[in-house]
């Protein structure tokens, strides 16, 4: 991957657009990125990372605002990066989310969402690939073959991070290596194995719980059969006191077999008791059934004899009802003809009345009442002619309406044209008056800008004069304090010198006090001391007094120095204000300000009035144009409306004359058609009534003939006789029901007396075998019910015992099956638990190395080998890096150790013992080696652009030379390397430089090239 071009705007410290051509900058393969602290060197690397991944590296992403604070409020932050990878060339443009000033409010802001655009150069032109953030991110990740963390470690080598990595502990190294090499899948394997072990353990626990539940159920079923007879079981021992499941010395399988035998024996005993009780209950129930049936037979025989007597009493009335029904049915045969005669007579009378009424209405309307059909046909012909001319009448009405509208339109446009002409004259007068008012105001308004500058200068001068006076007063005050402090310091110095001189003078007395006769003097060596000096005060009190005097002097000196600095600073401020005009008289400066403000205020008023007049003039000019245009439109519209009125009036008069003969005395054809329609309806009704009357008379004659033809066959002499035998429907229904009830009762009695029960009861009466009394029958019933209850209780007890026996047997089989099925899960749980302990670094894993750490240890070993190749060159063959998996002390995790091998001494030592320059070389070599390994892990992505960040200042001249040789070796194969450094010697050695210049309004970049020899 090679970076060709970078554009930055309103991003980080860069307020304006900055363009960086990396192809031109890296022509020699090595360039320097330098600039002052805080200028924005790291922001260039951030911009590259943001363009490719939509975020800046590492911790800088947290809480960093990407948009430049120096940029204009409406400037959009933007980064454009052009690069090539895998033989293809791309351009990615990104803009982070930012707050854009709202177009609707003066102080509001609108959140502008992040934007992304990816383009690819194909056949010499750029083609858009995608503009969606997620799609561009996925596409770039596939193209680059690295995620953001890997990119920042491989392409941008941060030395500070790798120096910390070099000295860090195994746990800290594991976190960085895991991010770079993406070994989270091995942690996932650890979690999966731990999850499987936990699941297997749960399965074993569930199996044990299920087995215990089965034993508990068996114990409960063992007690169940003893509910009725808990004193003894089949073996003669108390069931409730048997050994519990799992008792010492007893296997659960054997205990279950014993329980099954006990419950089976109890089931057999209860089945025998239930069989004996059922036999006794059946015998007593049969005795009760026979006695009850005999009593019921004799009761039914008595009831049947009573019903036979009642049936014989109702027989005469039933015969009479049958005779009435017969005569009614013969008369009902003629009911259709009789109804037809009556109905046709009613219809004939109704039709005759309707015809008479309609003829009276025709005579009242002046129409022919005798020949309504002929009158109807003549009226229809006239109606059709008038109806055909209705569109002409509608057309006449439309023309009249349009004529009235055009006349109104003509009148309106003529009035509007007159009003527009008056408005034009008035506007021309207003325009002339406004022009006269504007002429004297223009010269005063033109000088407003100059007057405002003079006012600003006068305001600043007044402020400077005031500050100058204040600064002069402060300088005088501070100077007075400085003089007083200097006198105080001199006094304290003299006090200190006096006490010091006194202490020195008192030293002889102190020495004399220590002399002993016969012993040599410590000063002259004499053993005789003829005139020893006398001490005025003790040495300790003089030394303490001298120390206090010295401290007072030093404090006063320090205070004097502070005041001297303040005097110098105040004098500088005063001189600066004097240079800006602060010595001008205050009243003169204030007079200048008042005059300037007065002139500016007058100019502002003139400018404001002039702006208002100009606006008014523009409004008048616009209104003039609008009114002129409106006047022309209204004049033309009035002329067109006048022509249309003449044409429509001519058409209206012609059509009105043509329709006048057809209307007769009616105001319109519609009115005449409405009158003809009413007459047509009346004539049509009269013709229909005549036809109905003819049809009703014919129907009446036909019905009379049909009735006369049917009378001979019905047995009646006349129609009146037949009508007399007809009965009301309610009476017919009542008679039929009475006859049917009599016949049904007779048939039922015949069937009842022929039944087996009544025949047997009659024989028993004849033989004198009467039923048992009610009291004796109730006693038999009671004995049978008691026997049935005892049989049901015995059957229930036997069923409960059988259910318990079946349940115990089923539990025993299920227990054996479940116990057999649990052996394999228990073995699997033991294996998985041991495996889970091993992969997480516990149990028998003496090195306490997890699976993830084991994989990363192999990667670290590759990194150490790759780093050693470069460290050997940088350290003149002295140092190499070596991975170690030695067991860590105090039971810590092992496997990610790193040590340095000193080839000059053959000793291995910890990386923390390296000096500052050696640590830099080792961390740089480690970063380059890690970049090589991660590059291979990323699928062999070719990295053609590298950035190496800071750290060169800790190297001596020889070490710097060796590091530079190693870095220049990175250029092999066309690779471009950018170094970020402040070191002056680096600026001299590397002539191709990208310089970042810091300014008050944001940073800028420039390229400094080597001067050709």
Secondary structure as GFF3:
##gff-version 3
##sequence-region A 1 1013
A	DSSP	beta_strand	2	9	.	.	.	ID=ss1
A	DSSP	beta_strand	18	21	.	.	.	ID=ss2
A	DSSP	alpha_helix	22	25	.	.	.	ID=ss3
A	DSSP	beta_strand	30	35	.	.	.	ID=ss4
A	DSSP	alpha_helix	41	53	.	.	.	ID=ss5
A	DSSP	three_ten_helix	58	61	.	.	.	ID=ss6
A	DSSP	beta_strand	78	85	.	.	.	ID=ss7
A	DSSP	beta_strand	88	95	.	.	.	ID=ss8
A	DSSP	beta_strand	98	101	.	.	.	ID=ss9
A	DSSP	beta_strand	109	112	.	.	.	ID=ss10
A	DSSP	beta_strand	115	122	.	.	.	ID=ss11
A	DSSP	beta_strand	125	130	.	.	.	ID=ss12
A	DSSP	alpha_helix	133	144	.	.	.	ID=ss13
A	DSSP	alpha_helix	148	154	.	.	.	ID=ss14
A	DSSP	beta_strand	156	158	.	.	.	ID=ss15
A	DSSP	alpha_helix	159	167	.	.	.	ID=ss16
A	DSSP	alpha_helix	170	181	.	.	.	ID=ss17
A	DSSP	alpha_helix	184	224	.	.	.	ID=ss18
A	DSSP	three_ten_helix	225	227	.	.	.	ID=ss19
A	DSSP	three_ten_helix	239	241	.	.	.	ID=ss20
A	DSSP	alpha_helix	252	313	.	.	.	ID=ss21
A	DSSP	alpha_helix	315	332	.	.	.	ID=ss22
A	DSSP	alpha_helix	335	364	.	.	.	ID=ss23
A	DSSP	alpha_helix	372	388	.	.	.	ID=ss24
A	DSSP	alpha_helix	390	439	.	.	.	ID=ss25
A	DSSP	alpha_helix	442	446	.	.	.	ID=ss26
A	DSSP	alpha_helix	448	505	.	.	.	ID=ss27
A	DSSP	alpha_helix	507	513	.	.	.	ID=ss28
A	DSSP	alpha_helix	539	579	.	.	.	ID=ss29
A	DSSP	alpha_helix	586	663	.	.	.	ID=ss30
A	DSSP	alpha_helix	669	714	.	.	.	ID=ss31
A	DSSP	alpha_helix	719	725	.	.	.	ID=ss32
A	DSSP	alpha_helix	729	753	.	.	.	ID=ss33
A	DSSP	alpha_helix	756	767	.	.	.	ID=ss34
A	DSSP	alpha_helix	774	839	.	.	.	ID=ss35
A	DSSP	alpha_helix	851	874	.	.	.	ID=ss36
A	DSSP	beta_strand	879	884	.	.	.	ID=ss37
A	DSSP	three_ten_helix	889	891	.	.	.	ID=ss38
A	DSSP	beta_strand	897	902	.	.	.	ID=ss39
A	DSSP	beta_strand	907	910	.	.	.	ID=ss40
A	DSSP	three_ten_helix	911	913	.	.	.	ID=ss41
A	DSSP	alpha_helix	916	937	.	.	.	ID=ss42
A	DSSP	beta_strand	945	949	.	.	.	ID=ss43
A	DSSP	three_ten_helix	952	954	.	.	.	ID=ss44
A	DSSP	alpha_helix	957	969	.	.	.	ID=ss45
A	DSSP	beta_strand	976	980	.	.	.	ID=ss46
A	DSSP	alpha_helix	984	989	.	.	.	ID=ss47
A	DSSP	beta_strand	993	997	.	.	.	ID=ss48
A	DSSP	beta_strand	1004	1008	.	.	.	ID=ss49
###
